[in-house]
Amino acid sequence: MDTDDEVYMDTDDVVDALDRVEGAVQKVEQAVKDKASSATLVGWMLIGAFLLTVPGDIWHAKWRYALSYGVSADKMSVGTLPHDCAWVAAPLGEKYCHYDREVSSVHWATSQTGNPIASYDEGKTWIVVTNPDPSVTWPKYDTVTQVYISWKKVEE
């Protein structure tokens, strides 16, 4: 073999190597194009988290309790959910507690003797209201007049 043949063989080897590198680069580019970006993945995770929390919030919304108890929204009182059991509250991590929603209502009625009565335990016991506001009309039958939503801490 003379020197020219060796140069041609080396050139052919270089061309073959470049073709293989080019093919590998194209495969990597295609893989990157086919893979979802990190931003897309984070976006889907946020949407998933949103969808997991919204149904509970919608079900326990103020309007739903107002509709259930037959009172207007201004007769509803919703306490603020404490955050001390949240995973992201300091110190970060599991706190082994959560808060349960407690719903209570105030009932008004008029007794059989004509006195205004009120119940603060869901109508189980009644007390006679002394010195009622004369501008307030007391209902004849058991009527929910106020609804309170509060939070009770539960240790796990």
C-alpha positions as CSV (number, residue, x, y, z in Angstrom):
1,M,0.0,0.0,0.0
2,D,1.3,3.4,-0.7
3,T,0.7,6.6,1.2
4,D,-2.2,7.8,-1.0
5,D,-4.1,4.6,-0.2
6,E,-3.5,5.1,3.5
7,V,-4.8,8.7,3.3
8,Y,-7.9,7.5,1.5
9,M,-8.6,4.8,4.1
10,D,-8.1,7.3,6.9
11,T,-10.4,9.8,5.2
12,D,-13.0,7.0,4.8
13,D,-12.7,6.2,8.5
14,V,-13.2,9.8,9.5
15,V,-16.2,10.1,7.2
16,D,-17.7,6.9,8.7
17,A,-17.0,8.2,12.2
18,L,-18.6,11.6,11.4
19,D,-21.7,9.8,10.0
20,R,-22.0,7.8,13.2
21,V,-21.7,10.9,15.4
22,E,-24.2,12.8,13.2
23,G,-26.7,9.8,13.6
24,A,-26.1,9.8,17.4
25,V,-26.7,13.5,17.6
26,Q,-30.0,13.2,15.6
27,K,-31.2,10.5,18.0
28,V,-30.4,12.7,21.0
29,E,-32.2,15.6,19.4
30,Q,-35.3,13.5,18.7
31,A,-35.3,12.1,22.2
32,V,-35.2,15.6,23.6
33,K,-38.0,16.7,21.3
34,D,-40.1,13.7,22.3
35,K,-39.6,14.2,26.0
36,A,-41.8,16.6,28.0
37,S,-40.0,19.6,29.4
38,S,-39.6,20.1,33.1
39,A,-41.9,23.1,33.0
40,T,-44.6,20.9,31.5
41,L,-44.1,18.3,34.1
42,V,-44.4,20.9,36.9
43,G,-47.4,22.4,35.3
44,W,-49.2,19.0,35.2
45,M,-48.3,18.4,38.9
46,L,-49.8,21.8,39.9
47,I,-53.0,21.0,37.9
48,G,-53.2,17.6,39.6
49,A,-52.8,19.2,43.1
50,F,-55.4,21.8,42.3
51,L,-57.9,19.2,41.1
52,L,-57.3,17.1,44.3
53,T,-58.1,20.1,46.6
54,V,-60.9,21.9,44.8
55,P,-63.7,19.3,45.1
56,G,-63.4,19.3,48.9
57,D,-63.4,23.1,49.0
58,I,-66.4,23.3,46.7
59,W,-68.3,20.8,48.8
60,H,-67.6,22.6,52.0
61,A,-68.2,26.1,50.6
62,K,-70.2,28.7,52.4
63,W,-72.9,28.7,49.8
64,R,-73.5,25.0,50.2
65,Y,-74.0,25.3,54.0
66,A,-76.3,28.3,53.5
67,L,-78.4,26.3,51.0
68,S,-78.4,23.2,53.3
69,Y,-79.5,25.2,56.4
70,G,-81.8,27.6,54.5
71,V,-80.0,30.8,55.7
72,S,-78.5,33.6,53.7
73,A,-74.8,33.9,53.3
74,D,-74.7,36.9,55.8
75,K,-76.0,34.5,58.5
76,M,-72.9,32.3,58.0
77,S,-69.7,32.6,60.0
78,V,-66.7,30.7,58.8
79,G,-63.6,30.6,61.0
80,T,-60.1,30.7,59.5
81,L,-58.5,27.3,59.0
82,P,-55.4,27.3,61.3
83,H,-52.1,26.4,59.4
84,D,-50.0,25.0,62.3
85,C,-50.7,21.4,61.0
86,A,-49.7,22.2,57.4
87,W,-46.7,20.3,56.1
88,V,-45.1,23.6,54.9
89,A,-45.6,25.4,58.2
90,A,-42.4,25.8,60.3
91,P,-40.8,23.5,61.1
92,L,-41.2,21.9,57.8
93,G,-42.5,18.3,57.8
94,E,-45.3,16.1,59.2
95,K,-47.0,17.5,62.3
96,Y,-49.2,14.4,62.9
97,C,-52.3,16.5,63.2
98,H,-55.1,17.9,61.1
99,Y,-58.2,20.0,61.5
100,D,-61.8,18.7,61.1
101,R,-64.6,21.1,60.2
102,E,-67.3,21.5,62.9
103,V,-70.6,23.0,61.9
104,S,-73.0,24.3,64.5
105,S,-76.2,26.3,64.2
106,V,-78.4,28.5,66.3
107,H,-82.1,27.7,66.2
108,W,-85.0,30.0,67.1
109,A,-88.6,29.2,67.7
110,T,-91.6,30.2,69.8
111,S,-92.7,27.9,72.6
112,Q,-96.2,26.6,73.0
113,T,-96.7,29.3,75.7
114,G,-95.7,32.1,73.2
115,N,-92.2,32.8,74.6
116,P,-89.2,33.1,72.3
117,I,-86.8,30.2,72.7
118,A,-83.3,29.4,71.3
119,S,-81.2,26.3,71.0
120,Y,-77.4,26.4,70.6
121,D,-76.9,22.6,70.3
122,E,-78.7,21.8,67.1
123,G,-82.2,21.8,68.7
124,K,-81.5,19.2,71.4
125,T,-82.2,21.6,74.3
126,W,-84.0,24.9,74.4
127,I,-83.8,28.0,76.6
128,V,-86.3,30.8,77.0
129,V,-84.9,34.1,75.8
130,T,-85.3,36.8,78.3
131,N,-85.6,40.4,77.1
132,P,-85.7,39.6,73.4
133,D,-85.2,42.5,71.0
134,P,-88.7,43.8,70.2
135,S,-87.7,44.6,66.6
136,V,-86.9,40.9,65.9
137,T,-89.7,38.7,64.8
138,W,-89.3,35.2,66.3
139,P,-90.4,32.3,64.1
140,K,-93.2,30.1,65.2
141,Y,-91.4,26.9,64.3
142,D,-87.8,25.7,64.7
143,T,-85.8,27.8,62.3
144,V,-82.0,28.0,61.8
145,T,-80.9,31.6,62.2
146,Q,-77.1,31.3,62.3
147,V,-74.5,28.8,61.1
148,Y,-71.0,28.7,62.5
149,I,-68.2,26.7,60.9
150,S,-65.1,26.3,63.1
151,W,-62.1,24.0,63.2
152,K,-61.2,21.3,65.8
153,K,-57.6,20.1,66.0
154,V,-57.2,16.3,65.8
155,E,-53.9,14.7,66.9
156,E,-52.9,11.7,64.9
